[in-house]
């Protein structure tokens, strides 16, 4: 029995825009609005965990920018 061929690695969805500046008040990256621990562990998260965080990012952005409704 031969091993099954592997294709190229699957890309991981990320909100990173390569603007890495951390806001002191919120401790969020002002480029992607993730925490430093989320950024550091991103590749270890499941697709569902990453999707849940990504769903929160627009709200985090609004909070950081002061547009609370």
Kinemage of the C-alpha trace (Angstrom):
@kinemage 1
@onewidth
@group {chain A} dominant
@subgroup {mainchain}
@vectorlist {calphas} color= white
{ca unk a 1} P 0.000 0.000 0.000
{ca unk a 2} L 1.504 3.368 -0.997
{ca unk a 3} L 1.044 6.496 1.082
{ca unk a 4} L -1.503 8.968 -0.206
{ca unk a 5} L 0.036 12.010 -1.894
{ca unk a 6} L -0.123 15.250 0.003
{ca unk a 7} L -0.937 18.462 -1.745
{ca unk a 8} L 0.430 21.867 -0.865
{ca unk a 9} L -0.258 23.080 2.666
{ca unk a 10} L -3.674 24.620 3.111
{ca unk a 11} L -3.552 28.373 3.711
{ca unk a 12} L -4.827 29.681 7.013
{ca unk a 13} L -7.354 32.508 6.979
{ca unk a 14} L -5.995 35.555 8.757
{ca unk a 15} L -7.120 39.150 9.258
{ca unk a 16} L -3.500 40.348 9.281
{ca unk a 17} L -2.895 43.439 7.168
{ca unk a 18} L 0.781 43.713 8.155
{ca unk a 19} L 0.218 46.854 10.227
{ca unk a 20} L 1.462 45.669 13.598
{ca unk a 21} L 0.917 48.423 16.158
{ca unk a 22} L -0.516 47.572 19.566
{ca unk a 23} L -2.913 50.014 21.206
{ca unk a 24} L -1.859 50.525 24.830
{ca unk a 25} L -5.398 51.067 26.128
{ca unk a 26} L -7.017 48.005 24.565
{ca unk a 27} L -3.944 45.769 24.016
{ca unk a 28} L -5.242 45.069 20.513
{ca unk a 29} L -3.295 45.280 17.275
{ca unk a 30} L -4.513 48.347 15.376
{ca unk a 31} L -4.061 46.532 12.073
{ca unk a 32} L -6.160 43.438 12.720
{ca unk a 33} L -7.733 44.023 16.171
{ca unk a 34} L -6.497 40.733 17.614
{ca unk a 35} L -4.785 40.358 20.977
{ca unk a 36} L -1.110 39.487 21.100
{ca unk a 37} L -1.961 36.001 22.405
{ca unk a 38} L -4.420 35.475 19.527
{ca unk a 39} L -1.760 36.557 17.038
{ca unk a 40} L 0.903 34.337 18.619
{ca unk a 41} L -1.323 31.247 18.695
{ca unk a 42} L -3.192 31.830 15.410
{ca unk a 43} L -1.695 28.877 13.552
{ca unk a 44} L -2.589 26.525 16.408
{ca unk a 45} L -6.279 27.476 16.499
{ca unk a 46} L -8.946 25.459 14.753
{ca unk a 47} L -10.817 26.908 11.788
{ca unk a 48} L -13.851 27.386 14.067
{ca unk a 49} L -11.808 29.234 16.700
{ca unk a 50} L -10.301 31.519 14.064
{ca unk a 51} L -13.740 32.169 12.556
{ca unk a 52} L -15.155 33.075 15.979
{ca unk a 53} L -12.362 35.579 16.593
{ca unk a 54} L -12.688 37.031 13.098
{ca unk a 55} L -16.427 37.531 13.678
{ca unk a 56} L -15.589 39.713 16.718
{ca unk a 57} L -13.077 41.938 14.929
{ca unk a 58} L -15.490 44.560 13.477
{ca unk a 59} L -16.932 45.176 16.953
{ca unk a 60} L -13.449 45.417 18.468
{ca unk a 61} L -12.474 47.926 15.794
{ca unk a 62} L -15.497 50.095 16.567
{ca unk a 63} L -14.715 49.980 20.301
{ca unk a 64} L -11.092 50.969 19.763
{ca unk a 65} L -12.026 53.778 17.400
{ca unk a 66} L -14.662 55.082 19.814
{ca unk a 67} L -17.700 54.568 17.625
{ca unk a 68} L -19.807 52.774 20.215
{ca unk a 69} L -23.467 52.859 19.443
